[in-house]
Amino acid sequence: MNLPARRGIALTVIGPILMLIFAPAALGIGVWRGVVASDARLDAYPWVRGAQSIWVDDTAARSILVSDDTMEDISWVDCVVSGPSGEADLDVSVDGGPIASSYVEFGVFHPDTPGSYELDCANEQVKVVPTTAVDDADEAFGLRFLVGLVAAVVLFLIGGTLLIVGIVKLVRSSQERQRALLARAGYGYGPYQGPYQGPYQGPTYGVPPLAPYQNGRREQLPAMGDPKDPFAPPTERTP
């Protein structure tokens, strides 16, 4: 008798792989793709160094970005923005705000009129971009990060489900193998079949049961071969 095969081993291997490898990988890919997409929104704008003039077509807010590659503290950046109406209003964020991984938003200035503005940031290299471009970069990063997060959660749940199902199958197959081993050893392990009745022998003719007691003695039954014996085997009748 062949033993039942073990079931569920593959599921107990695939489940943890999905949970511990593929789920974190999906999240990491989402973050990486978000950084690439966010940087792509801002790389097209040129760097500005020293006292240079920039042209603005409208009065929308402009963000001043600095590189995050070599900067540990942006408090040393001292920017002055002057335009047709004099020095422009500059909102400086000393702590800075990270955008993706390559840029930090140092400050925002608000042009009062379209025209040429001179930007002097102590000879440091900066970028001046519309604030809406910064918002687009953040949105691009957030969308891809969200997709990666959802994919990671789905893979983790699938892996956990496969692991649980695999453990259940493995336990059940182990119990089936144990019962098969006991049956092979002759222990007859299995469901109760009731007391042993012996093989069926068919009706027994000519053997009357014991007569009941009547008035303190056993009643005499007809002897074997007596035509009155109710237990005698049937005989063929001749016409």
C-alpha positions as CSV (number, residue, x, y, z in Angstrom):
1,M,0.0,0.0,0.0
2,N,1.5,3.3,-1.1
3,L,1.5,6.1,1.4
4,P,-0.4,9.3,0.6
5,A,1.7,12.1,-0.8
6,R,2.6,15.1,1.3
7,R,0.6,18.1,0.2
8,G,1.1,21.8,0.8
9,I,4.9,21.9,0.8
10,A,5.0,24.1,-2.3
11,L,2.5,26.5,-0.8
12,T,4.5,26.9,2.4
13,V,7.5,27.9,0.2
14,I,5.7,30.2,-2.2
15,G,3.8,32.1,0.5
16,P,6.8,33.3,2.4
17,I,8.6,34.2,-0.8
18,L,5.7,36.5,-1.8
19,M,5.5,38.0,1.7
20,L,9.2,38.6,2.4
21,I,10.7,39.1,-1.1
22,F,8.1,40.2,-3.7
23,A,6.0,42.5,-1.4
24,P,9.0,44.6,-0.3
25,A,10.3,44.6,-3.9
26,A,7.0,46.0,-5.2
27,L,7.1,48.8,-2.6
28,G,10.8,49.6,-3.4
29,I,10.0,49.7,-7.1
30,G,7.1,52.0,-6.5
31,V,9.4,54.4,-4.5
32,W,12.1,54.2,-7.1
33,R,9.7,54.9,-10.0
34,G,8.2,57.8,-8.0
35,V,11.6,59.4,-7.5
36,V,12.5,59.1,-11.2
37,A,9.1,60.5,-12.3
38,S,9.4,63.4,-9.8
39,D,12.9,64.3,-10.8
40,A,11.9,64.2,-14.5
41,R,9.4,67.0,-13.8
42,L,12.1,69.3,-12.5
43,D,15.3,68.4,-14.4
44,A,14.1,70.4,-17.4
45,Y,14.5,73.7,-15.6
46,P,18.0,75.3,-15.8
47,W,20.3,76.0,-12.8
48,V,20.9,79.6,-11.8
49,R,24.1,80.6,-10.1
50,G,25.1,84.0,-8.7
51,A,23.3,87.2,-9.5
52,Q,21.3,86.3,-12.6
53,S,18.1,87.6,-14.1
54,I,15.1,85.4,-14.7
55,W,12.0,86.3,-16.6
56,V,8.5,85.6,-15.2
57,D,5.5,85.8,-17.4
58,D,2.9,86.0,-14.6
59,T,2.5,86.6,-11.0
60,A,2.3,82.9,-10.0
61,A,4.4,81.9,-7.1
62,R,7.9,80.6,-7.9
63,S,9.8,78.0,-5.8
64,I,13.6,78.1,-5.3
65,L,15.1,74.7,-5.3
66,V,18.6,73.7,-4.1
67,S,20.4,70.4,-4.7
68,D,20.2,67.7,-2.1
69,D,23.3,66.0,-3.2
70,T,25.9,67.8,-1.1
71,M,23.8,69.9,1.2
72,E,23.2,68.9,4.9
73,D,21.8,72.2,6.1
74,I,20.2,74.8,3.9
75,S,20.2,77.6,6.4
76,W,23.4,79.0,4.9
77,V,21.6,79.9,1.6
78,D,20.9,83.6,1.5
79,C,18.8,84.6,-1.4
80,V,17.7,88.0,-2.4
81,V,15.1,88.5,-5.2
82,S,14.6,92.0,-6.7
83,G,12.3,92.9,-9.6
84,P,10.7,95.9,-11.3
85,S,9.1,97.0,-8.1
86,G,12.0,96.4,-5.9
87,E,12.8,93.5,-3.7
88,A,10.2,90.7,-4.0
89,D,8.5,89.0,-1.1
90,L,10.5,85.9,-0.3
91,D,9.1,83.2,2.0
92,V,12.1,81.2,3.3
93,S,11.8,77.8,4.8
94,V,14.9,77.2,7.0
95,D,14.1,73.5,7.4
96,G,13.4,73.0,3.8
97,G,11.0,70.6,2.1
98,P,12.3,67.5,0.3
99,I,11.0,66.9,-3.2
100,A,11.7,63.4,-4.4
101,S,15.4,62.7,-3.7
102,S,17.3,65.2,-5.7
103,Y,15.9,68.6,-4.7
104,V,14.9,70.6,-1.6
105,E,12.6,73.5,-1.7
106,F,14.4,76.4,0.0
107,G,11.8,79.1,-0.4
108,V,9.0,80.7,-2.4
109,F,8.8,84.2,-3.8
110,H,5.8,85.9,-5.2
111,P,6.2,88.2,-8.2
112,D,4.0,91.3,-8.0
113,T,4.2,92.0,-11.8
114,P,5.5,90.0,-14.8
115,G,9.0,91.0,-15.9
116,S,12.7,90.4,-15.2
117,Y,13.8,89.5,-11.7
118,E,17.3,89.3,-10.4
119,L,18.1,86.3,-8.1
120,D,21.2,86.4,-5.9
121,C,21.7,83.4,-3.7
122,A,25.3,84.0,-2.6
123,N,26.7,82.4,-5.7
124,E,25.0,79.1,-4.9
125,Q,23.4,77.0,-7.6
126,V,19.6,77.0,-7.4
127,K,16.6,76.4,-9.7
128,V,13.6,78.7,-10.0
129,V,10.5,76.8,-11.0
130,P,6.7,77.5,-10.8
131,T,5.2,76.2,-7.6
132,T,2.8,74.2,-9.7
133,A,5.7,72.2,-11.1
134,V,6.7,71.3,-7.5
135,D,3.1,70.1,-6.9
136,D,3.2,68.0,-10.1
137,A,6.5,66.4,-9.0
138,D,5.0,65.5,-5.6
139,E,1.9,64.1,-7.3
140,A,4.0,62.0,-9.6
141,F,5.9,60.5,-6.7
142,G,2.8,60.0,-4.6
143,L,0.9,58.2,-7.4
144,R,3.7,55.7,-8.1
145,F,4.4,55.2,-4.4
146,L,0.7,54.4,-3.8
147,V,0.7,51.8,-6.7
148,G,3.8,50.2,-5.2
149,L,2.2,50.2,-1.7
150,V,-1.1,48.6,-2.9
151,A,0.9,45.9,-4.9
152,A,3.0,45.2,-1.8
153,V,-0.1,44.8,0.4
154,V,-1.8,42.5,-2.2
155,L,1.2,40.3,-2.5
156,F,1.6,40.1,1.2
157,L,-2.0,39.0,1.7
158,I,-1.7,36.4,-1.1
159,G,1.5,35.1,0.4
160,G,-0.1,34.9,3.8
161,T,-3.1,33.0,2.5
162,L,-1.0,30.5,0.6
163,L,1.1,29.9,3.7
164,I,-1.9,29.2,5.8
165,V,-3.5,26.9,3.2
166,G,-0.2,25.1,2.8
167,I,0.2,24.5,6.5
168,V,-3.4,23.1,6.7
169,K,-2.7,20.8,3.7
170,L,0.6,19.6,5.2
171,V,-1.0,18.8,8.6
172,R,-3.8,16.8,7.0
173,S,-1.5,14.9,4.7
174,S,0.7,14.0,7.7
175,Q,-2.3,12.6,9.5
176,E,-3.3,10.6,6.5
177,R,0.2,9.1,6.2
178,Q,0.1,8.2,9.9
179,R,-3.2,6.4,9.5
180,A,-1.8,4.5,6.5
181,L,1.3,3.5,8.4
182,L,-0.9,2.1,11.2
183,A,-3.1,0.2,8.8
184,R,0.0,-1.2,7.1
185,A,1.3,-2.4,10.5
186,G,-2.0,-4.3,11.1
187,Y,-3.5,-2.1,13.8
188,G,-6.6,-1.7,11.7
189,Y,-6.8,2.0,12.5
190,G,-9.9,3.3,11.0
191,P,-13.6,4.0,11.7
192,Y,-15.5,1.6,14.0
193,Q,-17.3,-1.1,11.9
194,G,-19.2,-2.8,14.8
195,P,-18.7,-6.2,16.3
196,Y,-17.5,-9.1,14.1
197,Q,-20.4,-11.1,12.9
198,G,-18.6,-13.8,11.0
199,P,-19.3,-15.0,7.5
200,Y,-22.9,-15.6,6.5
201,Q,-23.7,-19.3,6.4
202,G,-27.2,-19.1,5.2
203,P,-30.3,-20.7,6.9
204,T,-29.6,-23.9,8.9
205,Y,-32.3,-26.6,8.4
206,G,-32.8,-29.6,10.6
207,V,-31.3,-28.1,13.7
208,P,-34.1,-27.0,16.0
209,P,-33.4,-24.6,18.7
210,L,-33.6,-25.6,22.4
211,A,-37.1,-26.1,23.6
212,P,-38.4,-23.7,26.2
213,Y,-39.1,-24.8,29.7
214,Q,-42.7,-25.5,30.6
215,N,-43.9,-26.5,34.1
216,G,-40.4,-27.0,35.3
217,R,-39.2,-29.3,32.4
218,R,-38.1,-28.8,28.9
219,E,-40.6,-29.6,26.2
220,Q,-39.8,-32.5,23.9
221,L,-39.4,-31.3,20.4
222,P,-39.9,-33.5,17.3
223,A,-36.9,-35.7,16.4
224,M,-34.9,-35.1,13.3
225,G,-36.6,-36.6,10.4
226,D,-40.1,-36.4,11.9
227,P,-42.6,-35.1,9.4
228,K,-44.0,-32.9,12.1
229,D,-40.6,-31.2,12.6
230,P,-41.2,-27.6,11.6
231,F,-37.5,-27.1,11.1
232,A,-37.1,-30.0,8.6
233,P,-35.8,-29.1,5.2
234,P,-38.5,-28.8,2.5
235,T,-39.1,-31.9,0.3
236,E,-40.2,-32.1,-3.2
237,R,-43.9,-33.0,-3.6
238,T,-44.9,-35.5,-6.1
239,P,-48.0,-34.9,-8.1
